[in-house]
Amino acid sequence: MNFQQLRSIREAQRRGFNLTEVAAALHTSQPGVSRQIRELEDELGIEIFMRAGKRLTGLTQPGAHVMPIIEKLLNEAENLRRAGADFAQTGSGSLRIAATHSQARYALPPVVRDFRSSHPDVALNLHQGSPQQVARLLLDGEADVGIATEALAQYPELIALPCYRWTHSVITPVDHPLAREAAEGQVLTLQRLAEFPIITYELGYTGRSHIDDAFRDAGLGLNVVLAAMDADVIKTYVDLGLGVGIVASIAYDEDRDRHLSAIDARHLFADNMTRLAVRKDAYLRDYVYAFIETFAAPLTRAAVDEARGGNTPD
């Protein structure tokens, strides 16, 4: 039994049993992948995969049973490598961050700047995606830290730490009726907002569920004419006059967005919580703790370890 065999089996399951993709991911040949899988199956005395001819089609019952063990072995091997690197290469290495578009665009830049200043020998890799994709990158061991608003707390394999609360703003062109009414001191209501077409985030992104909940609870229709992942895209189409935008308040910059007006909507929609997540069983190098604390000062090493339930190396 060797780690290449274990990696071949894990990648086969992750990549929908497509051995061509597995070979590309592992930088080897397809016959080599097939051989690695067969050798481990022969050693264990079970068939891990169902087959149709030479094609893999799914996991057998024994395969489904051993897959979590294979995942754990490979995760622990990665933890061992990182533990060694902490002593052999103190202060240097790579940090893989997975974040939603809004977090990567608006929340992370000052954090990355400060972290790079204190840890110049750590290379950063930033992956962007939906909250579900962020969680998947963490679960698959392809990211060390994940940052998102929704979904991260739904995965028992992750520890999702609360960082900060934020609210939404309504974005309009400067000459829009809602902007004029706000300037006159009128308080925006959901009933008034419902009179206009809405441009906001896709389902599952950046507090979208709280927007939907507010309209539904008020018995109002929500006419979303365009949904996007990125607040900058939303603002672009608001500027074109396609509708009124609802974005995270942090996404509006008074200097940069001079052609737009922002109306505070915290009284209309529930607050949102940005969370930072790590895998419960992952070994966190010293600089990972440092990055977490840079992002959210209350999340000290002691606080993170306590939240992980003591599941940390001595």
KEKOL-803891 format. One line per field, with one value per residue (C-alpha): residue in three letters; residue number from 0; x, y, z. Coordinates in nm, 4 decimals, always signed. Example, Ala and Ser with C-alpha at 12.3 -4.5 7.8 and 13.67 -1.06 7.14 Angstrom:
residues 2
nudren: c(Ala,Ser) .
vexro: c(0,1) .
x: c(+1.2300,+1.3670) .
y: c(-0.4500,-0.1060) .
z: c(+0.7800,+0.7140) .
//
This chain:
residues 314
nudren: c(Met,Asn,Phe,Gln,Gln,Leu,Arg,Ser,Ile,Arg,Glu,Ala,Gln,Arg,Arg,Gly,Phe,Asn,Leu,Thr,Glu,Val,Ala,Ala,Ala,Leu,His,Thr,Ser,Gln,Pro,Gly,Val,Ser,Arg,Gln,Ile,Arg,Glu,Leu,Glu,Asp,Glu,Leu,Gly,Ile,Glu,Ile,Phe,Met,Arg,Ala,Gly,Lys,Arg,Leu,Thr,Gly,Leu,Thr,Gln,Pro,Gly,Ala,His,Val,Met,Pro,Ile,Ile,Glu,Lys,Leu,Leu,Asn,Glu,Ala,Glu,Asn,Leu,Arg,Arg,Ala,Gly,Ala,Asp,Phe,Ala,Gln,Thr,Gly,Ser,Gly,Ser,Leu,Arg,Ile,Ala,Ala,Thr,His,Ser,Gln,Ala,Arg,Tyr,Ala,Leu,Pro,Pro,Val,Val,Arg,Asp,Phe,Arg,Ser,Ser,His,Pro,Asp,Val,Ala,Leu,Asn,Leu,His,Gln,Gly,Ser,Pro,Gln,Gln,Val,Ala,Arg,Leu,Leu,Leu,Asp,Gly,Glu,Ala,Asp,Val,Gly,Ile,Ala,Thr,Glu,Ala,Leu,Ala,Gln,Tyr,Pro,Glu,Leu,Ile,Ala,Leu,Pro,Cys,Tyr,Arg,Trp,Thr,His,Ser,Val,Ile,Thr,Pro,Val,Asp,His,Pro,Leu,Ala,Arg,Glu,Ala,Ala,Glu,Gly,Gln,Val,Leu,Thr,Leu,Gln,Arg,Leu,Ala,Glu,Phe,Pro,Ile,Ile,Thr,Tyr,Glu,Leu,Gly,Tyr,Thr,Gly,Arg,Ser,His,Ile,Asp,Asp,Ala,Phe,Arg,Asp,Ala,Gly,Leu,Gly,Leu,Asn,Val,Val,Leu,Ala,Ala,Met,Asp,Ala,Asp,Val,Ile,Lys,Thr,Tyr,Val,Asp,Leu,Gly,Leu,Gly,Val,Gly,Ile,Val,Ala,Ser,Ile,Ala,Tyr,Asp,Glu,Asp,Arg,Asp,Arg,His,Leu,Ser,Ala,Ile,Asp,Ala,Arg,His,Leu,Phe,Ala,Asp,Asn,Met,Thr,Arg,Leu,Ala,Val,Arg,Lys,Asp,Ala,Tyr,Leu,Arg,Asp,Tyr,Val,Tyr,Ala,Phe,Ile,Glu,Thr,Phe,Ala,Ala,Pro,Leu,Thr,Arg,Ala,Ala,Val,Asp,Glu,Ala,Arg,Gly,Gly,Asn,Thr,Pro,Asp) .
vexro: c(0,1,2,3,4,5,6,7,8,9,10,11,12,13,14,15,16,17,18,19,20,21,22,23,24,25,26,27,28,29,30,31,32,33,34,35,36,37,38,39,40,41,42,43,44,45,46,47,48,49,50,51,52,53,54,55,56,57,58,59,60,61,62,63,64,65,66,67,68,69,70,71,72,73,74,75,76,77,78,79,80,81,82,83,84,85,86,87,88,89,90,91,92,93,94,95,96,97,98,99,100,101,102,103,104,105,106,107,108,109,110,111,112,113,114,115,116,117,118,119,120,121,122,123,124,125,126,127,128,129,130,131,132,133,134,135,136,137,138,139,140,141,142,143,144,145,146,147,148,149,150,151,152,153,154,155,156,157,158,159,160,161,162,163,164,165,166,167,168,169,170,171,172,173,174,175,176,177,178,179,180,181,182,183,184,185,186,187,188,189,190,191,192,193,194,195,196,197,198,199,200,201,202,203,204,205,206,207,208,209,210,211,212,213,214,215,216,217,218,219,220,221,222,223,224,225,226,227,228,229,230,231,232,233,234,235,236,237,238,239,240,241,242,243,244,245,246,247,248,249,250,251,252,253,254,255,256,257,258,259,260,261,262,263,264,265,266,267,268,269,270,271,272,273,274,275,276,277,278,279,280,281,282,283,284,285,286,287,288,289,290,291,292,293,294,295,296,297,298,299,300,301,302,303,304,305,306,307,308,309,310,311,312,313) .
x: c(+0.0000,+0.1342,+0.0131,+0.0012,-0.2538,-0.4582,-0.4430,-0.5535,-0.8595,-0.9490,-0.9173,-1.1228,-1.4088,-1.3708,-1.3598,-1.6655,-1.4672,-1.3117,-0.9632,-0.8480,-0.9097,-0.7533,-0.4365,-0.4139,-0.4632,-0.1932,+0.0439,+0.0592,-0.0883,-0.4322,-0.2910,-0.0791,-0.3870,-0.5717,-0.2744,-0.2508,-0.6212,-0.6067,-0.2976,-0.4642,-0.7878,-0.5858,-0.4000,-0.7215,-0.9084,-1.2082,-1.3302,-1.3514,-1.5136,-1.7978,-1.7031,-1.8598,-1.5854,-1.2771,-1.4778,-1.5349,-1.9015,-1.9261,-1.8261,-1.9036,-2.0381,-1.6886,-1.5525,-1.7948,-1.6840,-1.3085,-1.3233,-1.3453,-1.0435,-0.8481,-0.9448,-0.8295,-0.4954,-0.4220,-0.5312,-0.3058,-0.0169,-0.0661,-0.0826,+0.2470,+0.4084,+0.2876,+0.4037,+0.7499,+0.7502,+0.6677,+1.0038,+1.2112,+1.0822,+0.9681,+0.7753,+0.7751,+0.5396,+0.2076,-0.1369,-0.4415,-0.7470,-1.0921,-1.3428,-1.6570,-1.6245,-1.7457,-1.5018,-1.2116,-1.2916,-1.3832,-1.2867,-0.9581,-0.7370,-0.6342,-0.5930,-0.3688,-0.1659,-0.1050,-0.0353,+0.2157,+0.3926,+0.4448,+0.4939,+0.6810,+0.7978,+0.4458,+0.2993,-0.0748,-0.3121,-0.6640,-0.9520,-1.2945,-1.6282,-1.9704,-2.0024,-2.0593,-1.7448,-1.5476,-1.6620,-1.5743,-1.2217,-1.1722,-1.3159,-1.1004,-0.7869,-0.7355,-0.7698,-0.6414,-0.8890,-1.2364,-1.4265,-1.7933,-2.1242,-2.3528,-2.3198,-1.9892,-2.1595,-2.3621,-2.0687,-1.9852,-1.6295,-1.5578,-1.5292,-1.6893,-1.5849,-1.7934,-1.5912,-1.8112,-2.1673,-2.2637,-2.5750,-2.7092,-2.7458,-2.9806,-2.7893,-2.9458,-2.8347,-2.7951,-3.1054,-3.3292,-3.6582,-3.5422,-3.2201,-3.4150,-3.6571,-3.3686,-3.2066,-3.5344,-3.5304,-3.7907,-3.7316,-3.7193,-3.9771,-3.9996,-4.3316,-4.1665,-3.8639,-4.0930,-4.2202,-3.8880,-3.7041,-3.4229,-3.0627,-2.8885,-2.6859,-2.7453,-2.9156,-2.6741,-2.4500,-2.3830,-2.6937,-2.9378,-3.1525,-3.2192,-3.3374,-3.5776,-3.6992,-3.7794,-3.9944,-4.1673,-4.2430,-4.3910,-4.6092,-4.4380,-4.3150,-3.9417,-3.8856,-3.5206,-3.4395,-3.0711,-2.8686,-2.4906,-2.2116,-2.0173,-2.1292,-1.9298,-2.1363,-2.4554,-2.3498,-2.2667,-2.6210,-2.7725,-2.5768,-2.7292,-3.0775,-3.1861,-3.3027,-3.2286,-2.9376,-2.9175,-2.5562,-2.3395,-2.2782,-1.9028,-1.9311,-2.0220,-1.7389,-1.8473,-1.5428,-1.5268,-1.9053,-1.9812,-2.2319,-2.4401,-2.6226,-2.6431,-2.9384,-2.8847,-3.1096,-3.0196,-3.3783,-3.5147,-3.3023,-3.1535,-2.7856,-2.5413,-2.2438,-1.9151,-1.7492,-1.3978,-1.3701,-1.0975,-1.1184,-1.1461,-0.8763,-0.6289,-0.2874,-0.2652,+0.0800,+0.1805,+0.1244,-0.2291,-0.3156,-0.1516,-0.3645,-0.6832,-0.6066,-0.5229,-0.8652,-1.0530,-0.8592,-1.0685,-0.9751,-0.6479,-0.4694,-0.6156,-0.9675,-0.9335,-0.7977,-1.0752,-1.3379,-1.1853,-1.2511,-0.8883,-0.8473,-0.5038,-0.1511,+0.0314) .
y: c(+0.0000,+0.3442,+0.7025,+0.7084,+0.4286,+0.6160,+0.9387,+0.7570,+0.6203,+0.9507,+1.1441,+0.8841,+0.9391,+1.3189,+1.3433,+1.1369,+0.8184,+0.9754,+0.8234,+1.0670,+1.3570,+1.1608,+1.1021,+1.4720,+1.5770,+1.3379,+1.4080,+1.0466,+0.8152,+0.6590,+0.3026,+0.4008,+0.5142,+0.1920,-0.0124,+0.1750,+0.1186,-0.2514,-0.3130,-0.1694,-0.3570,-0.6810,-0.6049,-0.5315,-0.8221,-0.6074,-0.4178,-0.0479,+0.0583,-0.0756,-0.1192,-0.1377,-0.2881,-0.0801,+0.2219,+0.3003,+0.3738,+0.4180,+0.2972,-0.0538,-0.1028,-0.1909,+0.1062,+0.3443,+0.2014,+0.2445,+0.5854,+0.7865,+0.5908,+0.6768,+1.0445,+1.0413,+0.8774,+1.1346,+1.4235,+1.3024,+1.2653,+1.6294,+1.7288,+1.5479,+1.7337,+2.0685,+1.9896,+1.9160,+2.2330,+2.4404,+2.3442,+2.3107,+2.6238,+2.8574,+3.1543,+3.0450,+2.8406,+2.8921,+2.9876,+2.8924,+3.1110,+3.0366,+3.3211,+3.4478,+3.7305,+3.9954,+3.8902,+3.8702,+4.2087,+4.4177,+4.2529,+4.0814,+4.3476,+4.5326,+4.2005,+4.0606,+4.3823,+4.3676,+3.9934,+4.0231,+4.2984,+4.0742,+3.7455,+3.8307,+3.4712,+3.3257,+3.2940,+3.3517,+3.1695,+3.3098,+3.1002,+3.2557,+3.0795,+3.0322,+2.9532,+2.5895,+2.5889,+2.7500,+2.4713,+2.2065,+2.3430,+2.3187,+1.9680,+1.8492,+1.9912,+2.2409,+2.5456,+2.6196,+2.8952,+2.9685,+3.2960,+3.3384,+3.4623,+3.1666,+2.7863,+2.7341,+2.6597,+2.3806,+2.1383,+1.9321,+1.8673,+2.2412,+2.4817,+2.8088,+3.1024,+3.4224,+3.7284,+4.0342,+4.1383,+4.3488,+4.4908,+4.5650,+4.8928,+4.9861,+5.1293,+5.3632,+5.6213,+5.9633,+6.1012,+5.8052,+5.8756,+5.6654,+5.8667,+6.1932,+6.0649,+5.9540,+6.2965,+6.4523,+6.2384,+5.9825,+5.6362,+5.3605,+5.0839,+4.7388,+4.8357,+5.1254,+4.9150,+4.6441,+4.8933,+4.8711,+4.5941,+4.4563,+4.3667,+4.1687,+3.8608,+3.5091,+3.2634,+3.1430,+3.4499,+3.7414,+3.7374,+3.6817,+3.4578,+3.7487,+3.9627,+3.6930,+3.6302,+3.9982,+4.0288,+3.6970,+3.7756,+4.1105,+3.9381,+4.1286,+4.0132,+4.0380,+4.1209,+4.0257,+4.1158,+4.0309,+3.8301,+3.8189,+3.6958,+4.0220,+4.3583,+4.5446,+4.3690,+4.4617,+4.8268,+4.8299,+4.7338,+4.9688,+5.2464,+5.1405,+5.1911,+4.8269,+4.8342,+4.9122,+4.7267,+4.5552,+4.4907,+4.4475,+4.7881,+4.7315,+4.7143,+5.0825,+5.3355,+5.6990,+5.8197,+5.5414,+5.5176,+5.8891,+5.8191,+5.6097,+5.6712,+5.4310,+5.4047,+5.2275,+4.9193,+4.7709,+4.8311,+4.6268,+4.3126,+4.0972,+4.1333,+3.8944,+3.7165,+3.6657,+3.3450,+3.2092,+2.8322,+2.5706,+2.1945,+2.0468,+1.7872,+2.0099,+2.0997,+2.4780,+2.6239,+2.9225,+3.1704,+3.0376,+3.1367,+3.4746,+3.5291,+3.4377,+3.6882,+3.9537,+3.9003,+3.9019,+4.0212,+3.8275,+3.4990,+3.4445,+3.1114,+3.0185,+3.1102,+2.9095,+2.6038,+2.6235,+2.6426,+2.3375,+2.1443,+2.0725,+1.8901,+2.0416,+1.9083,+1.9355) .
z: c(+0.0000,-0.0905,-0.1059,-0.4862,-0.4771,-0.2189,-0.4204,-0.7367,-0.5593,-0.3959,-0.7221,-0.9084,-0.6662,-0.6706,-1.0491,-1.1261,-1.2014,-1.5114,-1.5274,-1.7941,-1.5539,-1.2676,-1.4687,-1.5575,-1.1943,-1.0724,-1.3642,-1.4666,-1.7309,-1.7385,-1.7447,-1.4444,-1.2530,-1.3388,-1.2217,-0.8906,-0.8237,-0.9138,-0.7003,-0.3907,-0.4575,-0.4874,-0.1648,+0.0253,-0.1327,-0.2344,-0.5362,-0.4510,-0.7782,-0.9884,-1.3526,-1.6964,-1.9082,-1.8366,-1.7159,-1.3513,-1.2819,-0.9054,-0.5615,-0.4430,-0.0910,+0.0376,-0.1565,+0.0128,+0.3482,+0.2919,+0.1193,+0.4462,+0.5751,+0.2596,+0.2990,+0.6616,+0.5761,+0.3075,+0.5305,+0.8108,+0.5663,+0.4665,+0.8331,+0.8920,+0.6024,+0.7364,+1.0891,+0.9579,+0.7485,+1.0570,+1.2033,+0.8870,+0.7108,+0.9863,+0.8492,+0.4851,+0.2725,+0.0961,+0.2197,+0.0154,+0.0762,-0.0660,-0.0556,-0.2204,-0.4720,-0.2292,+0.0419,-0.2032,-0.3576,-0.0530,+0.2763,+0.1965,+0.0291,+0.3491,+0.5302,+0.2562,+0.2561,+0.6311,+0.6296,+0.3444,+0.5339,+0.8363,+0.6442,+0.3222,+0.2700,+0.2558,-0.0946,-0.1130,-0.3467,-0.3662,-0.4989,-0.5577,-0.5741,-0.4233,-0.0519,-0.1458,-0.3618,-0.0786,+0.1543,-0.1039,-0.1475,+0.2281,+0.2505,-0.0397,+0.1208,-0.1605,+0.0661,+0.4160,+0.5047,+0.3705,+0.4010,+0.3137,+0.4501,+0.3953,+0.4009,+0.5848,+0.9168,+0.7535,+0.7218,+1.0340,+0.9088,+0.9247,+1.2124,+1.0995,+1.3165,+1.3262,+1.2207,+1.1743,+1.0995,+0.8009,+0.6388,+0.2920,+0.1055,-0.1775,-0.4745,-0.7327,-0.9894,-0.8257,-1.0014,-0.9098,-0.7239,-0.4269,-0.4009,-0.4026,-0.1396,+0.0846,+0.0471,+0.1631,+0.4768,+0.3740,+0.5180,+0.2567,+0.3025,+0.1518,-0.0044,-0.1876,-0.2879,-0.4275,-0.6871,-0.8742,-1.0589,-0.8432,-0.9273,-0.6549,-0.5713,-0.6955,-0.4625,-0.1962,-0.2164,+0.0171,+0.2326,-0.0552,+0.1653,+0.4041,+0.1130,-0.0054,+0.3504,+0.4093,+0.0974,+0.1593,+0.5234,+0.4160,+0.1554,-0.1261,-0.4642,-0.5370,-0.9033,-0.9584,-1.3190,-1.2925,-1.0401,-1.0207,-0.7922,-0.7903,-0.6497,-0.9155,-1.1833,-0.9984,-0.9785,-1.3500,-1.4442,-1.1891,-1.3563,-1.6900,-1.5446,-1.5470,-1.1867,-0.8249,-0.6658,-0.3282,-0.2293,+0.0786,+0.2343,+0.2160,-0.1635,-0.1947,-0.1931,-0.1902,-0.3818,-0.6365,-0.6913,-0.7284,-1.0074,-0.7671,-0.4409,-0.1475,+0.0904,+0.4221,+0.4286,+0.7643,+0.8825,+0.5914,+0.5985,+0.8748,+0.9552,+0.7916,+0.9468,+0.7665,+0.8788,+0.8471,+0.8289,+0.8560,+0.8462,+1.1958,+1.1337,+0.9485,+1.0870,+1.0844,+1.0408,+1.2528,+0.9726,+0.9140,+1.2702,+1.2034,+0.8927,+1.0787,+1.3529,+1.0935,+0.9351,+1.2667,+1.5717,+1.8295,+1.6556,+1.8364,+1.8223,+2.1598,+2.0451,+1.7249,+1.9056,+2.1633,+1.8880,+1.7231,+2.0407,+2.1157,+1.7834,+1.7335,+1.7519,+2.0849) .
//
